[in-house]
Amino acid sequence: MFGAAGDGIGVTAAFRRLLERAGISVVVPEGIETLCCSTPWTSKGYAAGRDVMVRRVVDFVRGASRNGELVIVSDGASCTEGFAHIFDDAGLAYRTEDAVDFVAREVLPVLGDISPIVDTLVLHPTCSSTQMGLNPALHAVGDAVAHEVRVPDAWGCCGFAGDRGMLHPELTASATAAEAAEVRALDADGHASCNRTCELGMTRATGKEYRHVLELLEEATRSLPAPQSR
C-alpha cells in the first residue's frame, strides 16, 4: 500500500537483506498479506473489526513463532505498537520488537565497521517510536550511516495518523510547519524515519525525500561479507 520512495527497495526488503548479512534466519508467516496490526480499526473505533483481526493475527503468529519462542518483529513503528497491544490484550507474553531496535541490538554489532554514506542525516522520530522507547536505536542506526545525525528541535507528531494525511492533508501541513521549516534550513544530505506513513507526511511537508533508516543501512553495508548463519 505504501511503496518505497523513489527507486528504493523499501524497508521490508532492506530488513531481510540486513538479516542475511548478519547470518540471522527469519520466518515470514504464510498469508502475511492478510494480516494487520489492527490499528486502523482501533483508531476509528471499529471494535468488531479489530476483534476479527486480533484473532487472525494471534492464530497466525502462534504457529509461526512456535507459541512465542521466536521474537516477533515488525518493520513499521506504529504497527509494532499495534502488535504489542494485540498480544497484551490476548494475554500472550510474546516478545514483540521493532525492526530498528532488533537491528541495533542484533545486527549492527555483527556487521562491524560501516562506512557512512551520508554526511548529514535528519531523523524524524515518530509518536510510536517515542512511546516505545525506540529513539535511541533509531539514532544508533543513523549514526552508522551518517557522519552527523540531527533531530530537529521542533520535532513533533507529523499528523499523518495512518490515513488522515491522505484524506486531510491540511492536518499534516499544520502539524509539521515548524519542523519542516527547520528541516529546510538544515539542508541535510539525507532524511529518514522508521514508519512509512510518517515518511510520506514529512516528504510532503519538507520537499525532502524521507526513507526508512534501515534502507540507508542496507545501502551502506552492501559490500560487507556475510557471516555464517546463526
Secondary structure in CASP SS format (residue, H / E / C, confidence):
PFRMAT SS
TARGET T0000
AUTHOR 0000-0000-0000
METHOD secondary structure of the structure
MODEL  1
M C 1.00
F C 1.00
G C 1.00
A C 1.00
A C 1.00
G C 1.00
D C 1.00
G C 1.00
I C 1.00
G H 1.00
V H 1.00
T H 1.00
A H 1.00
A H 1.00
F H 1.00
R H 1.00
R H 1.00
L H 1.00
L H 1.00
E H 1.00
R H 1.00
A H 1.00
G C 1.00
I C 1.00
S C 1.00
V C 1.00
V C 1.00
V C 1.00
P C 1.00
E C 1.00
G C 1.00
I H 1.00
E H 1.00
T H 1.00
L C 1.00
C C 1.00
C C 1.00
S C 1.00
T H 1.00
P H 1.00
W H 1.00
T H 1.00
S H 1.00
K H 1.00
G C 1.00
Y C 1.00
A H 1.00
A H 1.00
G H 1.00
R H 1.00
D H 1.00
V H 1.00
M H 1.00
V H 1.00
R H 1.00
R H 1.00
V H 1.00
V H 1.00
D H 1.00
F H 1.00
V H 1.00
R H 1.00
G H 1.00
A H 1.00
S C 1.00
R C 1.00
N C 1.00
G C 1.00
E C 1.00
L C 1.00
V C 1.00
I E 1.00
V E 1.00
S E 1.00
D C 1.00
G C 1.00
A H 1.00
S H 1.00
C H 1.00
T H 1.00
E H 1.00
G H 1.00
F H 1.00
A H 1.00
H H 1.00
I H 1.00
F H 1.00
D H 1.00
D H 1.00
A C 1.00
G C 1.00
L C 1.00
A C 1.00
Y C 1.00
R C 1.00
T E 1.00
E E 1.00
D E 1.00
A H 1.00
V H 1.00
D H 1.00
F H 1.00
V H 1.00
A H 1.00
R H 1.00
E H 1.00
V H 1.00
L H 1.00
P H 1.00
V H 1.00
L H 1.00
G C 1.00
D C 1.00
I C 1.00
S C 1.00
P C 1.00
I C 1.00
V E 1.00
D E 1.00
T E 1.00
L E 1.00
V E 1.00
L E 1.00
H C 1.00
P C 1.00
T C 1.00
C H 1.00
S H 1.00
S H 1.00
T H 1.00
Q H 1.00
M C 1.00
G C 1.00
L C 1.00
N H 1.00
P H 1.00
A H 1.00
L H 1.00
H H 1.00
A H 1.00
V H 1.00
G H 1.00
D H 1.00
A H 1.00
V H 1.00
A E 1.00
H E 1.00
E E 1.00
V E 1.00
R E 1.00
V C 1.00
P C 1.00
D C 1.00
A C 1.00
W C 1.00
G C 1.00
C C 1.00
C C 1.00
G C 1.00
F C 1.00
A C 1.00
G C 1.00
D C 1.00
R H 1.00
G H 1.00
M H 1.00
L H 1.00
H C 1.00
P H 1.00
E H 1.00
L H 1.00
T H 1.00
A H 1.00
S H 1.00
A H 1.00
T C 1.00
A H 1.00
A H 1.00
E H 1.00
A H 1.00
A H 1.00
E H 1.00
V H 1.00
R H 1.00
A H 1.00
L H 1.00
D C 1.00
A C 1.00
D C 1.00
G E 1.00
H E 1.00
A E 1.00
S E 1.00
C C 1.00
N C 1.00
R H 1.00
T H 1.00
C H 1.00
E H 1.00
L H 1.00
G H 1.00
M H 1.00
T H 1.00
R H 1.00
A H 1.00
T H 1.00
G C 1.00
K C 1.00
E C 1.00
Y E 1.00
R E 1.00
H E 1.00
V H 1.00
L H 1.00
E H 1.00
L H 1.00
L H 1.00
E H 1.00
E H 1.00
A H 1.00
T C 1.00
R C 1.00
S C 1.00
L C 1.00
P C 1.00
A C 1.00
P C 1.00
Q C 1.00
S C 1.00
R C 1.00
END
